[in-house]
C-alpha cells in the first residue's frame, strides 16, 4: 500500500471540491471511478519519481500537454 505524497494530498484536497480529501493511499485513488483524478494521482506518485515541487509541476505540465 502506497501512502500519498504531499503533491497527491494537495490534489485530493482540492479536486472535485475536496470530495477526495479523505484519501490516504494511492490504492484509494484508483477506486473512485474518476479517470482524470486517477490519472493525475498516478502522474504525481513516487513511482513516477515525483519527489519535489519542480518534478510535480513538470509532471502536471506533461499531463496537460498529453491531454
N, CA, C and O atoms as CSV, one atom per row, in Angstrom:
chain,resi,resn,atom,element,x,y,z
A,1,UNK,N,N,0.853,-1.179,0.000
A,1,UNK,CA,C,0.000,0.000,0.000
A,1,UNK,C,C,0.894,1.236,0.000
A,1,UNK,O,O,1.808,1.348,0.816
A,2,UNK,N,N,0.632,2.139,-0.896
A,2,UNK,CA,C,1.473,3.310,-1.090
A,2,UNK,C,C,0.773,4.566,-0.567
A,2,UNK,O,O,-0.265,4.970,-1.090
A,3,UNK,N,N,1.349,5.177,0.469
A,3,UNK,CA,C,0.781,6.408,1.003
A,3,UNK,C,C,0.954,7.548,0.014
A,3,UNK,O,O,1.932,7.585,-0.733
A,4,UNK,N,N,0.014,8.473,0.006
A,4,UNK,CA,C,0.100,9.627,-0.872
A,4,UNK,C,C,1.225,10.548,-0.422
A,4,UNK,O,O,1.473,10.714,0.772
A,5,UNK,N,N,1.903,11.147,-1.407
A,5,UNK,CA,C,2.920,12.142,-1.084
A,5,UNK,C,C,2.247,13.510,-0.955
A,5,UNK,O,O,1.037,13.625,-1.153
A,6,UNK,N,N,3.007,14.525,-0.632
A,6,UNK,CA,C,2.409,15.838,-0.370
A,6,UNK,C,C,1.709,16.421,-1.592
A,6,UNK,O,O,0.736,17.160,-1.443
A,7,UNK,N,N,2.178,16.108,-2.791
A,7,UNK,CA,C,1.562,16.634,-4.010
A,7,UNK,C,C,0.223,15.956,-4.268
A,7,UNK,O,O,-0.739,16.603,-4.681
A,8,UNK,N,N,0.169,14.672,-4.026
A,8,UNK,CA,C,-1.084,13.935,-4.193
A,8,UNK,C,C,-2.109,14.357,-3.138
A,8,UNK,O,O,-3.301,14.453,-3.430
A,9,UNK,N,N,-1.650,14.603,-1.935
A,9,UNK,CA,C,-2.551,15.067,-0.875
A,9,UNK,C,C,-3.156,16.410,-1.247
A,9,UNK,O,O,-4.344,16.646,-1.024
A,10,UNK,N,N,-2.333,17.295,-1.817
A,10,UNK,CA,C,-2.829,18.614,-2.239
A,10,UNK,C,C,-3.914,18.456,-3.304
A,10,UNK,O,O,-4.930,19.149,-3.261
A,11,UNK,N,N,-3.705,17.549,-4.257
A,11,UNK,CA,C,-4.715,17.304,-5.290
A,11,UNK,C,C,-5.989,16.756,-4.660
A,11,UNK,O,O,-7.086,17.210,-4.984
A,12,UNK,N,N,-5.852,15.789,-3.768
A,12,UNK,CA,C,-7.024,15.192,-3.121
A,12,UNK,C,C,-7.836,16.244,-2.365
A,12,UNK,O,O,-9.063,16.159,-2.312
A,13,UNK,N,N,-7.169,17.217,-1.791
A,13,UNK,CA,C,-7.860,18.259,-1.022
A,13,UNK,C,C,-8.692,19.193,-1.885
A,13,UNK,O,O,-9.724,19.693,-1.436
A,14,UNK,N,N,-8.253,19.438,-3.133
A,14,UNK,CA,C,-8.939,20.432,-3.957
A,14,UNK,C,C,-9.762,19.847,-5.088
A,14,UNK,O,O,-10.732,20.467,-5.525
A,15,UNK,N,N,-9.400,18.669,-5.571
A,15,UNK,CA,C,-10.089,18.085,-6.717
A,15,UNK,C,C,-11.542,17.772,-6.356
A,15,UNK,O,O,-11.830,17.218,-5.295
A,16,UNK,N,N,-12.433,18.133,-7.250
A,16,UNK,CA,C,-13.860,17.859,-7.029
A,16,UNK,C,C,-14.404,18.551,-5.798
A,16,UNK,O,O,-15.294,18.028,-5.129
A,17,UNK,N,N,-13.869,19.733,-5.494
A,17,UNK,CA,C,-14.340,20.467,-4.322
A,17,UNK,C,C,-13.980,19.794,-3.008
A,17,UNK,O,O,-14.634,20.016,-1.989
A,18,UNK,N,N,-12.937,18.972,-3.035
A,18,UNK,CA,C,-12.495,18.295,-1.821
A,18,UNK,C,C,-13.159,16.961,-1.553
A,18,UNK,O,O,-13.026,16.396,-0.468
A,19,UNK,N,N,-13.882,16.454,-2.556
A,19,UNK,CA,C,-14.589,15.177,-2.385
A,19,UNK,C,C,-13.662,14.020,-2.025
A,19,UNK,O,O,-14.097,13.035,-1.428
A,20,UNK,N,N,-12.386,14.136,-2.386
A,20,UNK,CA,C,-11.448,13.033,-2.165
A,20,UNK,C,C,-10.410,13.351,-1.081
A,20,UNK,O,O,-9.397,12.661,-0.970
A,21,UNK,N,N,-10.657,14.369,-0.303
A,21,UNK,CA,C,-9.697,14.798,0.712
A,21,UNK,C,C,-9.397,13.713,1.745
A,21,UNK,O,O,-8.363,13.764,2.412
A,22,UNK,N,N,-10.267,12.758,1.878
A,22,UNK,CA,C,-10.079,11.684,2.857
A,22,UNK,C,C,-9.109,10.605,2.376
A,22,UNK,O,O,-8.719,9.738,3.159
A,23,UNK,N,N,-8.717,10.643,1.114
A,23,UNK,CA,C,-7.820,9.607,0.584
A,23,UNK,C,C,-6.446,9.686,1.235
A,23,UNK,O,O,-5.886,10.767,1.414
A,24,UNK,N,N,-5.925,8.538,1.579
A,24,UNK,CA,C,-4.606,8.441,2.222
A,24,UNK,C,C,-3.629,7.588,1.419
A,24,UNK,O,O,-2.419,7.701,1.610
A,25,UNK,N,N,-4.134,6.728,0.514
A,25,UNK,CA,C,-3.265,5.836,-0.243
A,25,UNK,C,C,-3.563,5.937,-1.743
A,25,UNK,O,O,-4.655,6.330,-2.153
A,26,UNK,N,N,-2.575,5.578,-2.536
A,26,UNK,CA,C,-2.746,5.572,-3.985
A,26,UNK,C,C,-3.831,4.586,-4.388
A,26,UNK,O,O,-4.576,4.831,-5.337
A,27,UNK,N,N,-3.923,3.482,-3.675
A,27,UNK,CA,C,-4.945,2.487,-3.973
A,27,UNK,C,C,-6.351,3.073,-3.851
A,27,UNK,O,O,-7.225,2.764,-4.661
A,28,UNK,N,N,-6.568,3.905,-2.854
A,28,UNK,CA,C,-7.881,4.547,-2.693
A,28,UNK,C,C,-8.210,5.437,-3.889
A,28,UNK,O,O,-9.368,5.523,-4.299
A,29,UNK,N,N,-7.209,6.092,-4.444
A,29,UNK,CA,C,-7.466,7.000,-5.569
A,29,UNK,C,C,-7.842,6.238,-6.828
A,29,UNK,O,O,-8.450,6.808,-7.734
A,30,UNK,N,N,-7.497,4.973,-6.901
A,30,UNK,CA,C,-7.776,4.158,-8.080
A,30,UNK,C,C,-9.196,3.602,-8.073
A,30,UNK,O,O,-9.660,3.092,-9.093
A,31,UNK,N,N,-9.885,3.690,-6.956
A,31,UNK,CA,C,-11.189,3.041,-6.781
A,31,UNK,C,C,-12.390,3.965,-6.973
A,31,UNK,O,O,-13.529,3.524,-6.818
A,32,UNK,N,N,-12.161,5.238,-7.308
A,32,UNK,CA,C,-13.266,6.194,-7.307
A,32,UNK,C,C,-14.047,6.270,-8.617
A,32,UNK,O,O,-15.150,6.815,-8.647
A,33,UNK,N,N,-13.487,5.732,-9.692
A,33,UNK,CA,C,-14.188,5.778,-10.964
A,33,UNK,C,C,-14.075,7.107,-11.688
A,33,UNK,O,O,-14.853,7.374,-12.604
A,34,UNK,N,N,-13.129,7.941,-11.301
A,34,UNK,CA,C,-12.884,9.219,-11.963
A,34,UNK,C,C,-11.524,9.125,-12.642
A,34,UNK,O,O,-10.486,9.253,-11.992
A,35,UNK,N,N,-11.537,8.901,-13.943
A,35,UNK,CA,C,-10.311,8.661,-14.689
A,35,UNK,C,C,-9.311,9.798,-14.639
A,35,UNK,O,O,-8.106,9.556,-14.563
A,36,UNK,N,N,-9.782,11.026,-14.679
A,36,UNK,CA,C,-8.869,12.167,-14.641
A,36,UNK,C,C,-8.182,12.264,-13.288
A,36,UNK,O,O,-6.971,12.472,-13.213
A,37,UNK,N,N,-8.943,12.115,-12.236
A,37,UNK,CA,C,-8.369,12.141,-10.883
A,37,UNK,C,C,-7.330,11.031,-10.717
A,37,UNK,O,O,-6.236,11.264,-10.204
A,38,UNK,N,N,-7.682,9.836,-11.152
A,38,UNK,CA,C,-6.777,8.699,-11.071
A,38,UNK,C,C,-5.502,8.965,-11.864
A,38,UNK,O,O,-4.402,8.683,-11.389
A,39,UNK,N,N,-5.648,9.505,-13.067
A,39,UNK,CA,C,-4.504,9.826,-13.918
A,39,UNK,C,C,-3.570,10.823,-13.234
A,39,UNK,O,O,-2.357,10.616,-13.194
A,40,UNK,N,N,-4.136,11.897,-12.701
A,40,UNK,CA,C,-3.320,12.916,-12.030
A,40,UNK,C,C,-2.601,12.308,-10.827
A,40,UNK,O,O,-1.416,12.568,-10.618
A,41,UNK,N,N,-3.294,11.517,-10.052
A,41,UNK,CA,C,-2.678,10.919,-8.865
A,41,UNK,C,C,-1.546,9.965,-9.250
A,41,UNK,O,O,-0.523,9.911,-8.567
A,42,UNK,N,N,-1.718,9.227,-10.318
A,42,UNK,CA,C,-0.623,8.341,-10.779
A,42,UNK,C,C,0.565,9.155,-11.258
A,42,UNK,O,O,1.710,8.815,-10.960
A,43,UNK,N,N,0.306,10.225,-11.996
A,43,UNK,CA,C,1.388,11.078,-12.503
A,43,UNK,C,C,2.217,11.690,-11.376
A,43,UNK,O,O,3.417,11.914,-11.531
A,44,UNK,N,N,1.578,11.956,-10.255
A,44,UNK,CA,C,2.265,12.592,-9.124
A,44,UNK,C,C,2.816,11.589,-8.119
A,44,UNK,O,O,3.282,11.983,-7.050
A,45,UNK,N,N,2.771,10.319,-8.438
A,45,UNK,CA,C,3.204,9.294,-7.485
A,45,UNK,C,C,4.719,9.175,-7.401
A,45,UNK,O,O,5.438,9.574,-8.318
A,46,UNK,N,N,5.185,8.631,-6.309
A,46,UNK,CA,C,6.612,8.377,-6.118
A,46,UNK,C,C,7.125,7.420,-7.183
A,46,UNK,O,O,8.286,7.510,-7.582
A,47,UNK,N,N,6.286,6.511,-7.647
A,47,UNK,CA,C,6.668,5.572,-8.692
A,47,UNK,C,C,7.013,6.283,-9.999
A,47,UNK,O,O,7.712,5.729,-10.847
A,48,UNK,N,N,6.524,7.504,-10.156
A,48,UNK,CA,C,6.825,8.332,-11.323
A,48,UNK,C,C,7.924,9.350,-10.994
A,48,UNK,O,O,8.097,10.339,-11.705
A,49,UNK,N,N,8.658,9.097,-9.917
A,49,UNK,CA,C,9.778,9.958,-9.490
A,49,UNK,C,C,9.353,11.379,-9.149
A,49,UNK,O,O,10.092,12.330,-9.404
A,50,UNK,N,N,8.189,11.521,-8.584
A,50,UNK,CA,C,7.696,12.836,-8.188
A,50,UNK,C,C,8.109,13.082,-6.734
A,50,UNK,O,O,7.373,12.756,-5.802
A,51,UNK,N,N,9.303,13.664,-6.560
A,51,UNK,CA,C,9.840,13.819,-5.207
A,51,UNK,C,C,9.990,15.266,-4.751
A,51,UNK,O,O,10.369,15.505,-3.605
A,52,UNK,N,N,9.699,16.248,-5.629
A,52,UNK,CA,C,9.803,17.649,-5.220
A,52,UNK,C,C,8.855,18.510,-6.050
A,52,UNK,O,O,8.240,18.029,-7.003
A,53,UNK,N,N,8.742,19.782,-5.683
A,53,UNK,CA,C,7.794,20.676,-6.345
A,53,UNK,C,C,8.099,20.831,-7.830
A,53,UNK,O,O,7.183,20.843,-8.652
A,54,UNK,N,N,9.363,20.948,-8.176
A,54,UNK,CA,C,9.740,21.094,-9.579
A,54,UNK,C,C,9.315,19.900,-10.414
A,54,UNK,O,O,8.794,20.048,-11.519
A,55,UNK,N,N,9.542,18.730,-9.875
A,55,UNK,CA,C,9.164,17.495,-10.575
A,55,UNK,C,C,7.643,17.378,-10.670
A,55,UNK,O,O,7.119,16.947,-11.698
A,56,UNK,N,N,6.932,17.758,-9.610
A,56,UNK,CA,C,5.472,17.714,-9.626
A,56,UNK,C,C,4.921,18.634,-10.712
A,56,UNK,O,O,4.021,18.244,-11.456
A,57,UNK,N,N,5.455,19.847,-10.807
A,57,UNK,CA,C,4.994,20.778,-11.836
A,57,UNK,C,C,5.320,20.274,-13.237
A,57,UNK,O,O,4.513,20.419,-14.156
A,58,UNK,N,N,6.489,19.686,-13.399
A,58,UNK,CA,C,6.854,19.116,-14.700
A,58,UNK,C,C,5.898,17.997,-15.081
A,58,UNK,O,O,5.460,17.919,-16.229
A,59,UNK,N,N,5.568,17.124,-14.123
A,59,UNK,CA,C,4.646,16.020,-14.388
A,59,UNK,C,C,3.262,16.566,-14.779
A,59,UNK,O,O,2.628,16.044,-15.695
A,60,UNK,N,N,2.797,17.613,-14.085
A,60,UNK,CA,C,1.489,18.195,-14.423
A,60,UNK,C,C,1.523,18.868,-15.775
A,60,UNK,O,O,0.574,18.738,-16.548
A,61,UNK,N,N,2.606,19.594,-16.089
A,61,UNK,CA,C,2.730,20.217,-17.406
A,61,UNK,C,C,2.698,19.172,-18.510
A,61,UNK,O,O,2.057,19.376,-19.541
A,62,UNK,N,N,3.380,18.064,-18.303
A,62,UNK,CA,C,3.395,16.973,-19.275
A,62,UNK,C,C,2.006,16.371,-19.423
A,62,UNK,O,O,1.569,16.069,-20.534
A,63,UNK,N,N,1.315,16.196,-18.301
A,63,UNK,CA,C,-0.042,15.643,-18.338
A,63,UNK,C,C,-0.984,16.558,-19.111
A,63,UNK,O,O,-1.808,16.089,-19.896
A,64,UNK,N,N,-0.860,17.865,-18.886
A,64,UNK,CA,C,-1.702,18.821,-19.600
A,64,UNK,C,C,-1.426,18.747,-21.096
A,64,UNK,O,O,-2.353,18.754,-21.905
A,65,UNK,N,N,-0.158,18.675,-21.459
A,65,UNK,CA,C,0.204,18.567,-22.872
A,65,UNK,C,C,-0.353,17.283,-23.481
A,65,UNK,O,O,-0.807,17.283,-24.625
A,66,UNK,N,N,-0.321,16.191,-22.722
A,66,UNK,CA,C,-0.852,14.916,-23.199
A,66,UNK,C,C,-2.353,14.991,-23.421
A,66,UNK,O,O,-2.878,14.375,-24.349
A,67,UNK,N,N,-3.042,15.738,-22.579
A,67,UNK,CA,C,-4.486,15.862,-22.717
A,67,UNK,C,C,-4.827,16.716,-23.915
A,67,UNK,O,O,-6.004,16.939,-24.199
